[in-house]
Amino acid sequence: MNQSVSKSPRHGVRALRARILGVAGAALLLAACGGKGGEGAEEPAMDPNAEMVGKDMGAMDESGKPMAAIDDIDMDGIVGEEVAYEADGITMQGYLAYDENADGKRPGVLVVHEWWGHNDYARQRARMLAKLGYIAFAVDMYGEGKNTEHPQEAGAFAMAAKSNLEGARVRFEKALEVLASNEHTDVEDMAAIGYCFGGGVVLEMARMGVELDGVVSFHGSLDTDNPAQPGQVKASVLVLNGDNDPYVKPEVVSAFKEEMDAADVDYQFVGYDAVHSFTSPDADRYGEEHGLPLAYDEEVDRASWKAMQDFFNQIFAD
């Protein structure tokens, strides 16, 4: 499996170039998950001059066995609890996951859902984090647990949230409070991960200076109307991107890195030979049903999950 890696000057830099796949139906998902788009948005075009660099060996654990993908984790001992909470006068439906056999406090991790809304995919990721020894909270960014499997509805939900970043911050920080209030949570070690829409959300929260040790974006949007400012970003940042994702163009990747460098953000950027939604087993079905350029890639799913684990080991060791 091919991958490419870029890091902030603190880590050193490797060049990243991306190939972009031309697709139908790009404008809708581009607007909601890929950044600035909407009606009249230009469809992604193939970059004939781009190339991939590097060979990934990160999908193995210390014993040489493949890292677990989403469907093959032993969840023995993992507890999941429905949590209703209030934000902006709206009832939110969250999901808390932890290992009942673990002792003591542990780092807390928020999970921000895809544009589809708070569904079992986000909950499963929370359970997977719990299995790794964290306490995880799958948040609700839309309110009342709203979710859908139709792109038109998902796009409307996501755009409403993206158009009101201050409101999104209120909802995000309320979820962070819920997680921090749990007796198992070590409030000195807090992070957030997000997928697609959620990946963009965690990056925006980092830009806005939310108190976190780190954020991880899986195939999330990168562009913003709220660029990071020097000294404002408190979180370390890990971006896990599909280099063939038609919603994240090469110029957007370049602009994101320039933004991070200019603001002196501690960031890492990993590009995989994959398209949008590479971590979601339902991506192929959604893509076929709705004509969207989505595809699950089990190898990249494993590798990106391992990259997240390595990142957490770094930030929580400080």
N, C-alpha and C positions, 0 to 999 in steps of 0.2 A: 504494500500500500504506500502510495506517495504522500508526503506531507511537506510543508515548508513552515519555517518558524521565524518570527521576528520578535525582538525584545527591545525594551527601552535601553538607553545608554548604560544604565546601571547593570544590565545583564549582558550587554553586547548586542550586535545587530546582525541578522542574516537577511538577505534580500528575499522578498516575496513577490511573485508575479502570479496573476490569476487568469484562468480561462473562463469565459462567460458563455453559457449555453443559451442560444436563442429559443424562446418558448412562446406559446400562446397564453393568453389570459394573464399577462404579467402585471398589468396596471393595478388590479385590485389588491393582490398580495403585496406588491411593491409599496402601495400607499400605506398599508396597515403594518407590515412587518419589515419591509425593506427600506423604509425611510420616506423621502419626499416623493409623492407620486399622485395618484388619483386620476380623474378624468383627463384624458389626453396625454397621459404619461407615456414616454417612449419605451418600447419594448426592448429588453436587453438584446445585445448583438454579440456574436462570437468575436473574440479577439484572436485573430489568426497568428499573432506574433508572440502570444504568451507561452510560458513554459512552466513546468513543475520542477522543483528541486528537492532533494532529500529523500531518504527512505526511512519510514517509521519502524522503530522496534519497541514502541512504548505500549503495545497492547498486551504485554505479558506481565504477570506478577513476579515476585521474587523467586518463586519456584519454577518459573518457566511456563506456567500454565496460562492460557488466555484469561484475561480479565472478564468477569461476568457481564453479559449483555442484559438487557432489561427483563427478559423472560426466564432467566435461569439462575435466579438468586434464591437461596434458602432463607425464607422469612421466619423461621422458627424463633420465637421470642419477641418478635417485633409487634408492637402495639400501635394501632391507629385509632385516633379519636376525632370525632367531629367537634369543631369548635365554632360557635357562633359569636361574633363580636360586632361592635358598632363602629362605623367610620363615616363621617360626613352625614350623619343622620340616617344611614342606610345599614341594614343588617348584612353582614358579610359572612360567608360560609367557608371557614378554613378547615384544615386537616393537619393534626399533629401526629408525628410518628417518632417512636423511640424504642430502644431495646430495654425491655423490662428486666433483663438479666444483668444489665450493666450497672456498675456502682459509681457513685459520685457524679459530679457535674461534668458536662461535656459541651464542646462548641455547638452553637446554634446556627442553623442554615435555613434561610428562607428559600422557597421554590416558587418562582413566578411562571405561571402557565403560558402556553402558546395562545395565539389569537382565538382559538376555539373556546377558550374560557377554562374555568376550574373544572377539570374532568379527572378521570382515573389515571390518565398518564402522569399528570403532576403529582397525584397521590402516590403512584408507584415509585416515582423518583424520590419522594420524601421517604418512603419505606426503605429504598435502597441506601439512602444517606444514613438512615437509622442503623442499618446493618453494618455500615462502616464505622459506627461509633459516635455519630452525631445525633443531636435532636433536631428534627426538621419540621418545618411548618409550611405546608402548601397554601399559599395566600389566594385571596379572591380579589382581583383588581376590578371586576365589573359590578360586583354587588349581587346579593341574593343567590350566589352560586350559579349565575347564568353561564350556560355553555351551549354550544351548537355544533353541528357537523356540516353546516352550509356556509360557503365562503361569503355570501352577501351579508348574512347576519354577523359572522365573525368579523368581517371588515368593518361593519358599523360599530360593533362593540369596541374594537381596537382603536379606531379613529377617534371615537368619543373620549377614550382614555388618553390618547396621545395629544389631543388638542387642549387638554387641561392638565398640564404637568404639575401644577401646584396641588390640584385635587388628587392626582395620582400619588404625589408624595405623601399627602395626608393618609391615604389608604395603605401605602407601603409602610409608613412609620407606625401606623396603628398595628399592623401585623407584626412588626418588629417588637413592639411593646408586648403583644400577646406572647410571642416566643420568649422574650427576656423574662417575663413574669413566671415562667414555669420553673419549678424547683430543681429540675434537672439541668437547666441551661447555665453555662458559664458565660456570663454577660461580657467578660473580657475578650471572648473569642466569638465573633459574630461575622457571618458572611451571607451572601445571597447568590443564587444561580437562577438563570432564566433561559427559556427556550423561545426562539422566534420572536414574537411580540414581547415575551418576558425577557429575552436577552437584551432587547432595546431598553426595556424598563430598568433593568439593573444598571445598565450603563448610564442612563439619565440620572438615576439616584446617586450614582458615584459622582457624576458631574456637579450635582447640586450640593454635594458635601455631606450626604447622609453618613452617620457614624457607623462604618463597617470596616472590618479588617480586609475584606476582599470581595470582589464580585466576579462571576463567571458567566459569560454570554455564549450560549450554544446557538449557532446559526441565527444570530440576532441582527437587528438593524444597527447600523453604525453612524449614520449621519444625524445631524442635530441642528436645531435652532438655538441651542443653549451650550455653546462650546465650553469645554473645561478651561478654568482660569488657574494660573499659577497659585499654588498654595491652597486651593479650594478642595481638591480631591484627596480624601483621606484614605480611600481604599486602594489596595493593589488590584490590578485589573488583568483578567485572562480572557481573551477572545478566541473562541474555537469556531472557525469559519469553513464553509465549503467553498473551495476555490472555483467550482463550477456553478455556484449559486447565482442564478440570473438576477437576483434582487440586490446583490451587493457588487456593484461594478468596481473595476480596478481603480477608477478615480476616487471612489468613495473610500476604498481601503487606504489609498495613499493619503487622502485628506484626514482620515481618522488617525493614522500614525503621526502625521504632522501636528494634529491637534494635541495628541498625547505628549509628543516630544516638547511642544511649545509650552505646555502646562507642567512639564517635568513630572509626569505621572509614572509611577512604577507599573509598567504594563508588559504583557507578553501577548503575542499574536501568533496563533498556529493555524495554518491553512491545510486542509485535507483535500484529496482528490474526490470530492463529493458534491452533491447538489443540496438544495434546501431541504430541511427537515431530516437530515441524515440520522438523527437519533431516534426517530419515531417509527415503531413498527407499523403504524397505521398509515404512514406517508404514501405508500404505493396505492393503497385503496383510495385515499383522498385524491391523489393525483389522477387516477383513472376515472373516478366518478365525476370530477369537476374540471378536468382538463388543465391541471396545474402541474408545474415542473417540480414535483416532490418525489423523493425516493429514499427509502431506508437503506442504510449501509451498516451491516452488523459489525464489520471490522472497524470502521470509523467510529461507530457507537462505542465499542470497547476502548479504542485508543483515546477518544476524547474524554471518556469517563476516567481513565487512568491519568490523563493530563490534569483533570480537575483534582484528583486525589493528591497528586504530587504538589500541585499549587497549594492546596489546603495544608499539606505537611509543612510547606515553607512558611506560610503566613501565620499559622498557629504556633509555630516553633519560636517565633520572634518574641 
